[in-house]
Amino acid sequence: MAGGRPRTFDPDAALDRAVEVFWQQGYEGTAVSELTAAMGVNKPSLYAVFGTKAELFEQVVQRYAERELAYFRDALAQPTALEVARYYLERNAVALTRPERPRGCLSIQGGLSSNPANSAIPQFLARSRLTGEHALADRLAQARADGDLPADADPAALARFVMVVAEGQAVHAAAGASLEELQKTAAIAVNAFRQALQMAS
């Protein structure tokens, strides 16, 4: 019985290499030829296993979220709303400046803007970021229900504030801001978060 031609590459390892390329160069800045070279596959194999470039990018963003953003899920498990914000912003500063990784955040660098033909990419990334914001808002709403946040606190606004800071940090990290600089900003944001809770009470 004739069998299919065996794969000569590891799809998981290839996907990890695609993460690096898209993270460094963004969606539009990355050519398919650069992906195939980095991933160790030819075009037919890339399309057969991962689909189109856009479909590959969606898989890359999912992989990035699973591997690189585990600290966000850990932040949601912290015992108080203030510790959620503190943990997330402190770990975010570290993650954005790791020497072994590209600077900044894939969901920001990947495609804030694009040519009209690729307009679905920034929309997809915006939805991905909003998913995280909604998860944080849900966690803060639970904190309010538990009495950890004042009854008149606005979980959605607080979550948006934290995410705006984190996303801004990513832009500055990509431009060369140091870990120490980002940590100072994170500390100011945590203090502002604390003050917002006091004003709401």
C-alpha positions in Angstrom: 0.0 0.0 0.0 1.4 3.3 -1.1 1.8 5.8 1.7 2.1 9.6 1.7 5.4 11.2 1.6 6.7 11.6 5.2 7.2 15.1 6.6 10.8 16.2 6.7 10.2 19.0 9.3 8.7 19.4 12.7 5.6 21.6 12.4 5.8 22.8 16.0 9.4 23.9 15.6 8.6 25.5 12.2 5.7 27.5 13.8 8.1 28.7 16.6 10.4 30.0 13.9 7.6 31.7 12.2 6.7 33.5 15.5 10.2 34.9 15.5 10.0 36.2 11.9 6.6 37.8 12.3 7.5 39.3 15.7 10.6 40.9 14.2 9.2 42.1 10.9 5.4 42.3 11.2 2.9 40.8 8.9 3.4 43.1 5.9 7.2 43.2 6.4 7.5 39.4 6.1 7.7 37.7 2.7 6.7 34.1 2.2 10.2 33.4 1.0 11.6 34.6 4.4 9.1 32.3 6.2 10.0 29.3 4.2 13.7 29.9 4.8 13.3 30.4 8.5 10.9 27.5 8.9 12.9 25.0 6.8 10.0 24.3 4.5 9.2 24.8 0.9 6.1 26.8 -0.3 3.9 23.7 -1.0 4.6 22.3 2.4 4.0 25.6 4.1 0.6 26.0 2.4 -0.3 22.3 2.9 0.4 22.4 6.7 -0.3 26.0 7.7 -2.5 27.4 5.0 -2.1 30.9 3.6 0.2 33.5 5.0 -2.7 35.0 6.8 -3.8 31.7 8.2 -0.2 31.0 9.3 -0.1 34.4 11.0 -3.3 33.6 13.0 -1.6 30.3 14.2 1.5 32.3 15.1 -0.5 34.8 17.2 -2.2 31.9 19.0 1.2 30.2 19.6 2.6 33.5 20.9 -0.3 33.9 23.3 0.2 30.4 24.6 4.0 30.6 25.0 4.9 34.2 25.6 1.8 35.5 27.5 1.5 32.9 30.2 2.2 35.7 32.7 -1.1 37.3 31.8 -3.0 34.2 32.9 -0.9 34.1 36.0 -1.8 37.7 36.7 -5.5 36.9 36.6 -5.0 34.3 39.4 -3.5 36.9 41.8 -5.6 37.3 45.0 -6.5 41.0 44.8 -7.2 43.5 42.0 -4.2 45.6 42.9 -2.0 42.5 42.7 -3.5 41.5 39.4 -2.5 44.9 38.0 0.9 44.9 39.6 1.8 41.3 38.6 0.8 41.9 35.0 2.5 45.2 34.5 5.8 44.1 36.2 6.0 40.8 34.2 5.0 42.7 31.1 8.0 45.0 31.4 10.3 42.0 31.7 8.7 40.1 28.8 9.1 43.1 26.5 12.8 43.4 27.0 14.1 39.9 27.2 17.4 39.7 25.3 16.7 36.4 23.7 13.4 37.6 22.2 12.5 40.4 19.7 11.7 43.7 21.5 8.1 44.6 22.1 5.0 42.6 21.5 3.9 40.6 18.5 0.3 41.7 18.7 1.5 45.4 18.5 4.4 45.0 16.0 2.5 42.5 13.9 0.3 45.0 12.2 -1.1 48.2 13.6 -1.7 49.4 10.1 -1.6 47.8 6.7 -2.4 48.2 3.1 -6.1 47.9 2.3 -5.6 44.4 0.9 -4.4 43.2 4.3 -6.9 45.2 6.5 -8.1 42.0 8.1 -4.7 41.6 9.9 -4.9 44.7 12.2 -8.6 43.9 12.8 -7.6 40.4 13.8 -4.9 41.7 16.2 -7.2 44.3 17.7 -9.8 41.5 18.4 -7.0 39.5 20.0 -5.9 42.3 22.3 -9.5 43.0 23.2 -10.0 39.4 24.3 -7.3 40.0 26.9 -8.8 43.3 28.0 -12.2 41.6 28.4 -10.6 38.8 30.5 -9.0 41.4 32.7 -12.3 43.3 33.0 -14.1 40.1 34.0 -11.5 39.4 36.7 -11.9 43.0 38.1 -15.7 42.6 38.0 -15.3 39.5 40.1 -13.0 41.5 42.5 -15.8 44.1 42.8 -18.4 41.4 43.5 -16.1 40.0 46.2 -15.7 43.4 47.9 -12.1 43.7 46.9 -12.9 46.7 44.7 -15.3 49.5 45.7 -18.9 49.1 44.5 -18.6 52.1 42.3 -15.4 51.0 40.6 -15.5 50.6 36.8 -13.9 47.2 35.9 -13.9 47.9 32.2 -12.3 51.3 32.5 -9.7 50.0 34.9 -8.9 47.1 32.6 -8.6 49.5 29.6 -6.2 51.6 31.6 -3.9 48.7 32.4 -3.9 47.4 28.9 -3.2 50.9 27.4 -0.2 51.1 29.7 1.0 47.6 28.7 0.5 48.3 25.0 2.3 51.6 25.3 5.2 49.9 27.0 5.4 47.5 24.1 5.8 50.4 21.7 8.6 52.0 23.8 10.3 48.6 24.2 10.4 48.2 20.4 12.0 51.6 20.2 14.7 50.6 22.7 13.4 51.5 26.1 15.2 49.5 28.8 13.8 47.2 31.4 14.6 49.7 34.2 12.7 52.5 32.3 9.7 50.2 31.7 9.7 49.2 35.4 9.6 52.8 36.5 6.5 53.4 34.2 4.9 50.2 35.5 5.4 51.4 39.1 3.7 54.8 38.3 0.8 52.9 36.7 0.3 50.6 39.7 0.3 53.6 41.9 -2.3 55.3 39.7 -4.4 52.1 39.8 -4.3 52.2 43.6 -5.3 55.9 43.6 -8.2 55.1 41.2 -9.5 52.5 43.7 -9.3 55.0 46.6 -11.2 57.7 44.5 -13.9 55.1 43.7 -14.4 54.1 47.4 
